[in-house]
């Protein structure tokens, strides 16, 4: 008879993952394995999305197996648009299930919200380490939600920016962010002012229309585009998408789920550098 699975609450997960920086070495290895195709031993299909139209929500199911770690897991995530302004129930909720790969027994049920926030920020930091301009001095964050906080945490641990700026559609949330985090953060009244001259830009909004335009971004800037994770959401305009060299963790997922890719009309052409490097070209 199987034993009762362990349960890790958000507080338990936070105790084990006090810093996103702890995730960077294992995530670098995991991303390398995933990018290596069959030789990397990672099986990770594009997530299955179950619409819950009656309640304006969806359930995402994200299974994966890594032969290198002999780890079998599934992440379940829900998003309910109507909860954006509701404080009692968050719009995003996540749960992670860990299985014993040798027999399929459920080992643990873990709160996935902390894991999602820290994992996403750590992957952005990994990309930034390799792709940011030399001597980057100005960091800009667009958005002031959970991902903004987790990104600020790991980016200020990993990099030495001389200036950090933030913009949010609701200015009060940007001001709260600036007053909450450790370190000086400038609250900007517009996206254009926030990104002017920025070396690294992080977009962590829930925008459905472009908020960042190519004419505002300085040549060579690195952008971590996080928010437009659904086919009908966008953060980047057509001009910016046309100018960009895109690096994606999953090409298959990008052409299925990224609104910035799908709605801009770009075609992804392999740049020949790695499985995740593409040149975006407007069709």
TIVEXMI-297968 format. One line per 2 residues: number of its first residue (from 0); for each residue x, y, z of N, C-alpha, C. Coordinates in nm, 2 decimals. Layout:
residues N
NUM) X,Y,Z,X,Y,Z,X,Y,Z; ... .
This chain:
residues 283
0) 0.08,-0.12,0.00,0.00,0.00,0.00,0.09,0.12,0.00; 0.06,0.22,-0.08,0.14,0.34,-0.09,0.12,0.43,0.03 .
2) 0.23,0.49,0.07,0.23,0.59,0.18,0.16,0.72,0.14; 0.12,0.79,0.24,0.05,0.92,0.21,0.15,1.02,0.15 .
4) 0.12,1.09,0.04,0.22,1.18,-0.02,0.25,1.30,0.08; 0.37,1.35,0.07,0.40,1.47,0.15,0.33,1.59,0.09 .
6) 0.30,1.68,0.18,0.24,1.81,0.13,0.33,1.92,0.17; 0.36,2.01,0.08,0.45,2.12,0.10,0.36,2.25,0.07 .
8) 0.34,2.33,0.17,0.26,2.45,0.15,0.35,2.56,0.09; 0.29,2.67,0.06,0.37,2.78,0.01,0.48,2.82,0.10 .
10) 0.45,2.82,0.23,0.55,2.86,0.34,0.67,2.75,0.34; 0.63,2.62,0.32,0.73,2.52,0.32,0.82,2.54,0.20 .
12) 0.77,2.56,0.08,0.85,2.58,-0.04,0.94,2.70,-0.02; 0.88,2.81,0.03,0.96,2.93,0.05,1.08,2.90,0.14 .
14) 1.06,2.82,0.25,1.17,2.79,0.34,1.28,2.71,0.26; 1.25,2.63,0.17,1.35,2.55,0.09,1.41,2.63,-0.02 .
16) 1.33,2.73,-0.07,1.38,2.81,-0.19,1.38,2.96,-0.15; 1.47,2.99,-0.05,1.47,3.13,-0.01,1.52,3.23,-0.11 .
18) 1.60,3.18,-0.20,1.66,3.26,-0.31,1.64,3.20,-0.44; 1.60,3.28,-0.54,1.59,3.22,-0.68,1.72,3.18,-0.73 .
20) 1.83,3.25,-0.68,1.96,3.22,-0.73,2.00,3.07,-0.71; 1.94,3.01,-0.61,1.97,2.87,-0.58,1.93,2.78,-0.70 .
22) 1.83,2.83,-0.78,1.78,2.75,-0.89,1.86,2.76,-1.01; 1.95,2.86,-1.02,2.01,2.88,-1.15,2.10,2.77,-1.20 .
24) 2.19,2.71,-1.12,2.27,2.59,-1.17,2.19,2.48,-1.22; 2.09,2.43,-1.14,2.01,2.31,-1.19,1.92,2.35,-1.31 .
26) 1.87,2.47,-1.31,1.79,2.51,-1.43,1.88,2.52,-1.55; 2.00,2.57,-1.54,2.09,2.58,-1.66,2.11,2.44,-1.71 .
28) 2.13,2.34,-1.62,2.15,2.20,-1.67,2.02,2.15,-1.73; 1.91,2.18,-1.67,1.78,2.13,-1.72,1.75,2.19,-1.86 .
30) 1.78,2.32,-1.88,1.76,2.38,-2.01,1.85,2.32,-2.12; 1.97,2.30,-2.08,2.07,2.24,-2.17,2.02,2.10,-2.22 .
32) 1.97,2.02,-2.12,1.92,1.89,-2.15,1.80,1.89,-2.24; 1.71,1.99,-2.21,1.59,2.00,-2.29,1.62,2.04,-2.43 .
34) 1.72,2.13,-2.45,1.76,2.18,-2.58,1.83,2.08,-2.66; 1.88,1.97,-2.60,1.96,1.87,-2.67,1.87,1.77,-2.73 .
36) 1.74,1.78,-2.72,1.65,1.69,-2.79,1.65,1.55,-2.72; 1.63,1.45,-2.80,1.63,1.31,-2.74,1.76,1.28,-2.66 .
38) 1.87,1.33,-2.71,2.00,1.30,-2.63,2.00,1.36,-2.49; 1.91,1.46,-2.47,1.91,1.52,-2.34,1.82,1.45,-2.24 .
40) 1.74,1.35,-2.29,1.66,1.27,-2.20,1.54,1.34,-2.13; 1.50,1.45,-2.19,1.39,1.52,-2.13,1.26,1.50,-2.22 .
42) 1.15,1.46,-2.16,1.02,1.45,-2.23,0.93,1.56,-2.17; 0.90,1.66,-2.25,0.82,1.77,-2.20,0.73,1.82,-2.31 .
44) 0.61,1.76,-2.32,0.52,1.81,-2.43,0.47,1.95,-2.40; 0.42,2.02,-2.50,0.36,2.15,-2.48,0.24,2.13,-2.39 .
46) 0.22,2.22,-2.30,0.11,2.20,-2.21,-0.02,2.19,-2.27; -0.11,2.11,-2.21,-0.25,2.10,-2.25,-0.33,2.20,-2.17 .
48) -0.41,2.27,-2.25,-0.49,2.38,-2.19,-0.64,2.34,-2.20; -0.71,2.34,-2.08,-0.85,2.31,-2.07,-0.93,2.43,-2.04 .
50) -1.00,2.49,-2.14,-1.08,2.61,-2.12,-1.19,2.59,-2.02; -1.22,2.68,-1.94,-1.33,2.68,-1.85,-1.41,2.80,-1.88 .
52) -1.48,2.80,-2.00,-1.54,2.92,-2.06,-1.65,2.98,-1.97; -1.72,2.89,-1.90,-1.83,2.94,-1.82,-1.78,3.03,-1.71 .
54) -1.66,3.02,-1.66,-1.60,3.10,-1.55,-1.48,3.18,-1.60; -1.47,3.20,-1.73,-1.36,3.28,-1.78,-1.22,3.23,-1.73 .
56) -1.20,3.10,-1.73,-1.07,3.05,-1.68,-1.02,2.94,-1.76; -0.90,2.89,-1.73,-0.85,2.77,-1.79,-0.76,2.69,-1.69 .
58) -0.74,2.57,-1.72,-0.65,2.48,-1.65,-0.54,2.44,-1.74; -0.42,2.45,-1.70,-0.30,2.41,-1.78,-0.24,2.29,-1.71 .
60) -0.21,2.19,-1.79,-0.14,2.06,-1.74,-0.01,2.05,-1.81; 0.10,2.04,-1.73,0.23,2.05,-1.78,0.32,1.93,-1.72 .
62) 0.32,1.82,-1.78,0.40,1.70,-1.74,0.54,1.71,-1.79; 0.63,1.64,-1.72,0.77,1.63,-1.77,0.84,1.52,-1.70 .
64) 0.94,1.46,-1.77,1.03,1.36,-1.72,1.17,1.39,-1.76; 1.26,1.39,-1.67,1.41,1.41,-1.69,1.48,1.28,-1.66 .
66) 1.54,1.22,-1.76,1.62,1.10,-1.74,1.75,1.13,-1.65; 1.81,1.25,-1.67,1.93,1.28,-1.60,1.90,1.29,-1.45 .
68) 1.79,1.34,-1.41,1.75,1.36,-1.27,1.66,1.24,-1.23; 1.62,1.16,-1.32,1.52,1.06,-1.29,1.40,1.12,-1.21 .
70) 1.35,1.23,-1.27,1.25,1.30,-1.20,1.12,1.31,-1.29; 1.01,1.27,-1.23,0.88,1.27,-1.30,0.78,1.36,-1.23 .
72) 0.73,1.46,-1.30,0.65,1.56,-1.23,0.55,1.62,-1.32; 0.45,1.68,-1.26,0.34,1.75,-1.34,0.31,1.88,-1.26 .
74) 0.30,1.99,-1.34,0.25,2.11,-1.28,0.11,2.14,-1.33; 0.02,2.18,-1.24,-0.11,2.22,-1.28,-0.13,2.36,-1.25 .
76) -0.17,2.44,-1.34,-0.19,2.58,-1.32,-0.33,2.63,-1.37; -0.39,2.71,-1.29,-0.52,2.77,-1.33,-0.51,2.92,-1.34 .
78) -0.58,2.98,-1.43,-0.59,3.12,-1.45,-0.73,3.16,-1.47; -0.78,3.25,-1.38,-0.92,3.30,-1.39,-0.91,3.46,-1.40 .
80) -0.94,3.51,-1.52,-0.93,3.65,-1.55,-1.01,3.74,-1.46; -1.12,3.69,-1.42,-1.21,3.77,-1.33,-1.15,3.80,-1.19 .
82) -1.04,3.72,-1.16,-0.98,3.74,-1.03,-0.87,3.84,-1.03; -0.85,3.91,-1.14,-0.74,4.00,-1.14,-0.75,4.11,-1.03 .
84) -0.87,4.15,-1.00,-0.89,4.26,-0.91,-0.94,4.21,-0.77; -0.95,4.08,-0.76,-1.00,4.02,-0.64,-0.88,3.98,-0.55 .
86) -0.88,4.03,-0.42,-0.77,4.00,-0.34,-0.78,3.87,-0.27; -0.90,3.81,-0.25,-0.91,3.69,-0.18,-0.87,3.57,-0.26 .
88) -0.88,3.57,-0.39,-0.84,3.45,-0.47,-0.75,3.51,-0.58; -0.63,3.46,-0.59,-0.54,3.51,-0.70,-0.58,3.46,-0.83 .
90) -0.55,3.54,-0.93,-0.58,3.50,-1.07,-0.51,3.38,-1.12; -0.38,3.36,-1.07,-0.30,3.24,-1.10,-0.29,3.15,-0.98 .
92) -0.31,3.02,-0.99,-0.28,2.93,-0.89,-0.21,2.81,-0.95; -0.12,2.75,-0.87,-0.04,2.64,-0.93,-0.01,2.53,-0.82 .
94) -0.01,2.41,-0.87,0.02,2.30,-0.78,0.12,2.21,-0.86; 0.22,2.16,-0.79,0.32,2.07,-0.85,0.31,1.93,-0.79 .
96) 0.30,1.83,-0.87,0.29,1.69,-0.82,0.43,1.62,-0.86; 0.48,1.55,-0.76,0.61,1.48,-0.78,0.58,1.33,-0.76 .
98) 0.63,1.25,-0.86,0.60,1.11,-0.87,0.73,1.03,-0.85; 0.72,0.91,-0.80,0.83,0.81,-0.80,0.84,0.75,-0.94 .
100) 0.94,0.78,-1.02,0.94,0.74,-1.16,0.95,0.59,-1.18; 1.00,0.52,-1.09,1.01,0.37,-1.11,0.88,0.30,-1.10 .
102) 0.78,0.36,-1.03,0.65,0.29,-1.02,0.53,0.38,-1.03; 0.55,0.51,-1.04,0.43,0.60,-1.06,0.37,0.65,-0.94 .
104) 0.41,0.61,-0.82,0.35,0.65,-0.69,0.37,0.80,-0.67; 0.26,0.86,-0.62,0.27,1.01,-0.59,0.35,1.03,-0.46 .
106) 0.46,1.10,-0.47,0.54,1.13,-0.36,0.51,1.26,-0.28; 0.47,1.36,-0.36,0.45,1.49,-0.29,0.36,1.58,-0.37 .
108) 0.28,1.66,-0.30,0.20,1.76,-0.35,0.25,1.89,-0.30; 0.29,1.98,-0.39,0.36,2.11,-0.35,0.28,2.23,-0.40 .
110) 0.27,2.33,-0.32,0.22,2.46,-0.37,0.31,2.50,-0.48; 0.26,2.54,-0.59,0.34,2.58,-0.71,0.35,2.72,-0.74 .
112) 0.29,2.81,-0.65,0.30,2.95,-0.68,0.44,3.01,-0.66; 0.50,2.97,-0.55,0.64,3.01,-0.52,0.74,2.95,-0.62 .
114) 0.72,2.82,-0.65,0.80,2.76,-0.75,0.80,2.83,-0.88; 0.67,2.86,-0.93,0.66,2.93,-1.05,0.72,3.06,-1.06 .
116) 0.70,3.14,-0.95,0.76,3.28,-0.95,0.91,3.27,-0.95; 0.97,3.18,-0.87,1.12,3.18,-0.86,1.18,3.11,-0.98 .
118) 1.12,3.01,-1.03,1.17,2.94,-1.15,1.17,3.03,-1.27; 1.06,3.10,-1.29,1.05,3.19,-1.41,1.16,3.30,-1.40 .
120) 1.18,3.36,-1.29,1.28,3.46,-1.27,1.42,3.41,-1.29; 1.44,3.29,-1.24,1.58,3.23,-1.25,1.61,3.20,-1.40 .
122) 1.51,3.16,-1.48,1.54,3.13,-1.62,1.56,3.26,-1.69; 1.49,3.37,-1.66,1.52,3.50,-1.72,1.66,3.55,-1.68 .
124) 1.70,3.52,-1.56,1.84,3.56,-1.52,1.94,3.48,-1.60; 1.92,3.35,-1.63,2.01,3.27,-1.71,2.02,3.33,-1.85 .
126) 1.90,3.36,-1.91,1.91,3.42,-2.05,1.98,3.55,-2.05; 1.95,3.63,-1.94,2.02,3.76,-1.94,2.17,3.75,-1.92 .
128) 2.21,3.66,-1.85,2.36,3.64,-1.83,2.43,3.62,-1.97; 2.37,3.55,-2.06,2.43,3.52,-2.18,2.40,3.63,-2.29 .
130) 2.29,3.70,-2.28,2.24,3.78,-2.39,2.24,3.93,-2.36; 2.26,3.97,-2.24,2.26,4.12,-2.21,2.38,4.19,-2.28 .
132) 2.36,4.32,-2.31,2.48,4.40,-2.36,2.59,4.40,-2.26; 2.71,4.41,-2.30,2.82,4.43,-2.21,2.80,4.56,-2.13 .
134) 2.85,4.56,-2.01,2.84,4.68,-1.92,2.70,4.73,-1.91; 2.60,4.64,-1.89,2.46,4.69,-1.88,2.45,4.76,-1.74 .
136) 2.38,4.88,-1.75,2.37,4.96,-1.63,2.22,4.99,-1.59; 2.13,4.98,-1.69,1.99,5.02,-1.66,1.90,4.90,-1.68 .
138) 1.82,4.87,-1.57,1.72,4.76,-1.57,1.58,4.82,-1.57; 1.49,4.78,-1.65,1.36,4.83,-1.65,1.26,4.71,-1.64 .
140) 1.16,4.72,-1.54,1.06,4.62,-1.52,0.93,4.68,-1.56; 0.85,4.62,-1.65,0.72,4.66,-1.68,0.62,4.56,-1.62 .
142) 0.54,4.61,-1.52,0.46,4.52,-1.44,0.50,4.53,-1.30; 0.40,4.51,-1.21,0.44,4.52,-1.06,0.37,4.40,-0.98 .
144) 0.35,4.29,-1.05,0.29,4.18,-0.98,0.39,4.08,-0.92; 0.35,3.96,-0.89,0.44,3.86,-0.83,0.57,3.84,-0.91 .
146) 0.56,3.83,-1.04,0.68,3.81,-1.12,0.77,3.93,-1.12; 0.72,4.05,-1.10,0.81,4.16,-1.09,0.90,4.15,-0.97 .
148) 0.84,4.11,-0.86,0.91,4.10,-0.73,1.02,3.99,-0.74; 0.98,3.87,-0.80,1.07,3.76,-0.81,1.19,3.79,-0.90 .
150) 1.16,3.86,-1.01,1.26,3.90,-1.10,1.36,4.01,-1.04; 1.30,4.10,-0.97,1.39,4.20,-0.91,1.48,4.13,-0.81 .
152) 1.43,4.04,-0.73,1.51,3.97,-0.63,1.63,3.90,-0.70; 1.61,3.82,-0.80,1.72,3.75,-0.85,1.81,3.84,-0.94 .
154) 1.75,3.94,-1.01,1.84,4.02,-1.09,1.93,4.11,-1.01; 1.88,4.16,-0.89,1.97,4.24,-0.81,2.07,4.15,-0.74 .
156) 2.05,4.02,-0.72,2.15,3.93,-0.67,2.25,3.90,-0.77; 2.21,3.88,-0.89,2.30,3.83,-1.00,2.38,3.94,-1.07 .
158) 2.32,4.06,-1.08,2.38,4.16,-1.16,2.39,4.29,-1.09; 2.48,4.38,-1.14,2.50,4.51,-1.07,2.45,4.62,-1.16 .
160) 2.33,4.65,-1.15,2.27,4.76,-1.23,2.28,4.89,-1.15; 2.31,5.00,-1.22,2.33,5.12,-1.15,2.19,5.19,-1.14 .
162) 2.09,5.15,-1.22,1.96,5.21,-1.22,1.85,5.11,-1.24; 1.75,5.11,-1.16,1.63,5.02,-1.18,1.51,5.11,-1.19 .
164) 1.43,5.08,-1.30,1.31,5.16,-1.32,1.19,5.06,-1.32; 1.07,5.11,-1.29,0.95,5.03,-1.30,0.83,5.11,-1.35 .
166) 0.75,5.04,-1.43,0.62,5.10,-1.48,0.52,5.00,-1.45; 0.40,5.05,-1.42,0.28,4.96,-1.41,0.16,5.04,-1.45 .
168) 0.06,4.97,-1.51,-0.06,5.04,-1.55,-0.13,5.12,-1.43; -0.13,5.05,-1.32,-0.18,5.11,-1.20,-0.06,5.17,-1.12 .
170) -0.05,5.30,-1.12,0.07,5.36,-1.06,0.09,5.33,-0.92; -0.02,5.31,-0.84,-0.01,5.28,-0.70,0.06,5.15,-0.67 .
172) 0.04,5.05,-0.76,0.11,4.92,-0.75,0.26,4.94,-0.77; 0.30,5.02,-0.87,0.44,5.05,-0.90,0.51,5.12,-0.78 .
174) 0.43,5.21,-0.72,0.49,5.28,-0.60,0.50,5.19,-0.48; 0.40,5.10,-0.46,0.41,5.00,-0.36,0.53,4.91,-0.38 .
176) 0.56,4.87,-0.50,0.68,4.79,-0.53,0.80,4.86,-0.49; 0.82,4.99,-0.54,0.94,5.07,-0.51,0.96,5.09,-0.36 .
178) 0.85,5.10,-0.28,0.86,5.12,-0.14,0.88,4.99,-0.06; 0.86,4.87,-0.13,0.87,4.74,-0.06,1.00,4.68,-0.08 .
180) 1.06,4.68,-0.20,1.18,4.61,-0.22,1.30,4.68,-0.16; 1.41,4.61,-0.15,1.53,4.67,-0.10,1.61,4.73,-0.22 .
182) 1.65,4.85,-0.20,1.72,4.92,-0.31,1.63,5.03,-0.37; 1.70,5.12,-0.44,1.63,5.23,-0.50,1.57,5.20,-0.64 .
184) 1.44,5.22,-0.65,1.37,5.20,-0.78,1.29,5.32,-0.82; 1.31,5.36,-0.94,1.24,5.48,-1.00,1.11,5.44,-1.06 .
186) 1.00,5.50,-1.02,0.87,5.48,-1.07,0.85,5.57,-1.19; 0.82,5.52,-1.31,0.81,5.60,-1.43,0.67,5.61,-1.47 .
188) 0.63,5.73,-1.52,0.49,5.75,-1.56,0.44,5.69,-1.69; 0.53,5.65,-1.77,0.50,5.58,-1.90,0.60,5.47,-1.94 .
190) 0.55,5.38,-2.02,0.64,5.28,-2.07,0.76,5.34,-2.15; 0.73,5.44,-2.23,0.83,5.50,-2.31,0.94,5.56,-2.23 .
192) 0.91,5.63,-2.12,1.01,5.69,-2.03,1.08,5.58,-1.96; 1.01,5.47,-1.92,1.07,5.36,-1.84,1.18,5.29,-1.92 .
194) 1.16,5.27,-2.05,1.25,5.19,-2.13,1.36,5.27,-2.20; 1.34,5.40,-2.20,1.44,5.48,-2.28,1.58,5.46,-2.23 .
196) 1.67,5.41,-2.32,1.81,5.38,-2.28,1.83,5.26,-2.20; 1.73,5.18,-2.17,1.74,5.06,-2.08,1.82,4.96,-2.15 .
198) 1.91,4.89,-2.08,1.99,4.78,-2.14,1.92,4.65,-2.13; 1.85,4.63,-2.02,1.77,4.50,-2.00,1.63,4.54,-1.96 .
200) 1.53,4.48,-2.03,1.39,4.51,-2.01,1.32,4.38,-1.97; 1.24,4.38,-1.87,1.16,4.26,-1.83,1.01,4.30,-1.84 .
202) 0.94,4.23,-1.92,0.79,4.25,-1.93,0.72,4.14,-1.86; 0.65,4.18,-1.75,0.57,4.08,-1.67,0.44,4.14,-1.65 .
204) 0.37,4.17,-1.76,0.23,4.23,-1.75,0.13,4.12,-1.79; 0.00,4.16,-1.78,-0.11,4.08,-1.83,-0.17,4.15,-1.95 .
206) -0.09,4.21,-2.03,-0.14,4.29,-2.14,-0.20,4.20,-2.25; -0.30,4.25,-2.31,-0.35,4.18,-2.43,-0.33,4.25,-2.56 .
208) -0.28,4.37,-2.55,-0.24,4.45,-2.66,-0.09,4.50,-2.64; -0.01,4.52,-2.74,0.13,4.56,-2.72,0.14,4.69,-2.64 .
210) 0.24,4.68,-2.54,0.27,4.80,-2.46,0.41,4.84,-2.48; 0.49,4.76,-2.55,0.63,4.79,-2.57,0.66,4.80,-2.72 .
212) 0.71,4.92,-2.77,0.72,4.94,-2.91,0.87,4.95,-2.95; 0.90,4.90,-3.07,1.03,4.89,-3.12,1.10,5.02,-3.12 .
214) 1.03,5.13,-3.16,1.10,5.26,-3.17,1.14,5.31,-3.04; 1.10,5.26,-2.93,1.14,5.30,-2.80,1.26,5.23,-2.74 .
216) 1.29,5.12,-2.80,1.40,5.03,-2.74,1.53,5.06,-2.81; 1.63,5.08,-2.73,1.76,5.11,-2.79,1.82,4.98,-2.85 .
218) 1.90,5.00,-2.96,1.96,4.89,-3.03,2.04,4.80,-2.94; 2.03,4.67,-2.94,2.11,4.58,-2.86,2.06,4.55,-2.73 .
220) 1.95,4.62,-2.69,1.89,4.59,-2.56,1.84,4.44,-2.55; 1.84,4.39,-2.43,1.79,4.25,-2.41,1.65,4.26,-2.34 .
222) 1.56,4.19,-2.40,1.42,4.19,-2.34,1.38,4.05,-2.30; 1.34,4.03,-2.17,1.28,3.91,-2.12,1.13,3.93,-2.13 .
224) 1.07,3.87,-2.23,0.93,3.89,-2.25,0.85,3.77,-2.18; 0.79,3.79,-2.07,0.73,3.69,-1.99,0.58,3.68,-2.00 .
226) 0.51,3.80,-2.01,0.37,3.81,-1.99,0.28,3.74,-2.09; 0.31,3.75,-2.22,0.22,3.71,-2.32,0.23,3.56,-2.35 .
228) 0.17,3.49,-2.25,0.19,3.34,-2.25,0.07,3.27,-2.31; -0.03,3.35,-2.36,-0.15,3.29,-2.43,-0.15,3.34,-2.57 .
230) -0.22,3.26,-2.66,-0.22,3.30,-2.80,-0.29,3.43,-2.83; -0.37,3.48,-2.74,-0.44,3.61,-2.76,-0.39,3.72,-2.68 .
232) -0.27,3.71,-2.62,-0.21,3.81,-2.54,-0.09,3.87,-2.61; -0.06,4.00,-2.59,0.06,4.05,-2.65,0.12,4.16,-2.56 .
234) 0.25,4.17,-2.57,0.33,4.27,-2.50,0.41,4.35,-2.60; 0.46,4.29,-2.70,0.56,4.35,-2.80,0.49,4.38,-2.93 .
236) 0.52,4.50,-2.99,0.46,4.53,-3.12,0.53,4.47,-3.23; 0.46,4.48,-3.35,0.52,4.41,-3.47,0.66,4.46,-3.50 .
238) 0.68,4.58,-3.49,0.82,4.64,-3.53,0.92,4.58,-3.44; 0.90,4.57,-3.31,0.99,4.51,-3.22,1.01,4.36,-3.25 .
240) 0.91,4.29,-3.28,0.92,4.15,-3.31,1.00,4.13,-3.44; 0.98,4.22,-3.54,1.06,4.21,-3.66,1.21,4.24,-3.64 .
242) 1.24,4.33,-3.55,1.38,4.36,-3.53,1.45,4.26,-3.44; 1.38,4.18,-3.37,1.44,4.09,-3.27,1.50,3.96,-3.32 .
244) 1.60,3.92,-3.25,1.64,3.78,-3.26,1.58,3.71,-3.13; 1.50,3.61,-3.16,1.43,3.55,-3.05,1.50,3.42,-3.00 .
246) 1.51,3.41,-2.87,1.56,3.29,-2.80,1.45,3.23,-2.72; 1.41,3.11,-2.75,1.29,3.05,-2.68,1.34,2.92,-2.61 .
248) 1.27,2.89,-2.50,1.30,2.76,-2.44,1.24,2.65,-2.52; 1.13,2.67,-2.58,1.06,2.57,-2.66,1.00,2.63,-2.79 .
250) 1.06,2.60,-2.90,1.01,2.65,-3.03,0.87,2.60,-3.05; 0.84,2.48,-3.02,0.71,2.42,-3.04,0.60,2.50,-2.96 .
252) 0.64,2.53,-2.83,0.54,2.60,-2.75,0.53,2.75,-2.80; 0.64,2.81,-2.84,0.63,2.95,-2.89,0.53,2.96,-3.01 .
254) 0.54,2.87,-3.10,0.45,2.88,-3.22,0.31,2.84,-3.19; 0.28,2.78,-3.07,0.15,2.74,-3.04,0.08,2.83,-2.94 .
256) 0.16,2.89,-2.84,0.11,2.96,-2.73,0.14,3.11,-2.72; 0.25,3.16,-2.79,0.29,3.29,-2.77,0.21,3.39,-2.86 .
258) 0.13,3.48,-2.79,0.06,3.58,-2.87,0.15,3.67,-2.95; 0.27,3.70,-2.89,0.36,3.79,-2.96,0.41,3.73,-3.09 .
260) 0.42,3.60,-3.09,0.46,3.53,-3.21,0.35,3.52,-3.31; 0.24,3.47,-3.26,0.12,3.44,-3.34,0.05,3.56,-3.40 .
262) 0.03,3.66,-3.32,-0.04,3.78,-3.37,0.04,3.88,-3.44; 0.17,3.87,-3.43,0.26,3.96,-3.51,0.28,3.92,-3.65 .
264) 0.25,3.79,-3.68,0.26,3.74,-3.81,0.40,3.70,-3.85; 0.49,3.69,-3.75,0.63,3.65,-3.78,0.64,3.50,-3.81 .
266) 0.74,3.47,-3.89,0.78,3.33,-3.91,0.91,3.31,-3.83; 0.93,3.20,-3.77,1.05,3.17,-3.69,1.14,3.09,-3.78 .
268) 1.26,3.14,-3.81,1.36,3.08,-3.89,1.47,3.04,-3.80; 1.52,2.92,-3.80,1.63,2.88,-3.72,1.76,2.96,-3.76 .
270) 1.82,3.01,-3.65,1.95,3.09,-3.68,2.07,3.00,-3.69; 2.05,2.87,-3.66,2.16,2.78,-3.67,2.26,2.78,-3.55 .
272) 2.22,2.86,-3.45,2.31,2.86,-3.33,2.27,2.76,-3.22; 2.14,2.74,-3.20,2.10,2.64,-3.11,1.95,2.61,-3.13 .
274) 1.90,2.50,-3.08,1.76,2.47,-3.10,1.66,2.58,-3.06; 1.70,2.67,-2.97,1.61,2.77,-2.92,1.64,2.91,-2.98 .
276) 1.73,2.92,-3.07,1.76,3.05,-3.13,1.69,3.07,-3.27; 1.61,3.17,-3.28,1.53,3.19,-3.40,1.54,3.34,-3.45 .
278) 1.53,3.36,-3.58,1.52,3.50,-3.63,1.37,3.52,-3.66; 1.31,3.62,-3.61,1.17,3.65,-3.64,1.16,3.74,-3.76 .
280) 1.08,3.70,-3.86,1.06,3.77,-3.98,0.91,3.78,-4.01; 0.87,3.91,-4.03,0.73,3.93,-4.06,0.69,3.87,-4.20 .
282) 0.58,3.79,-4.19,0.53,3.72,-4.31,0.47,3.82,-4.41 .
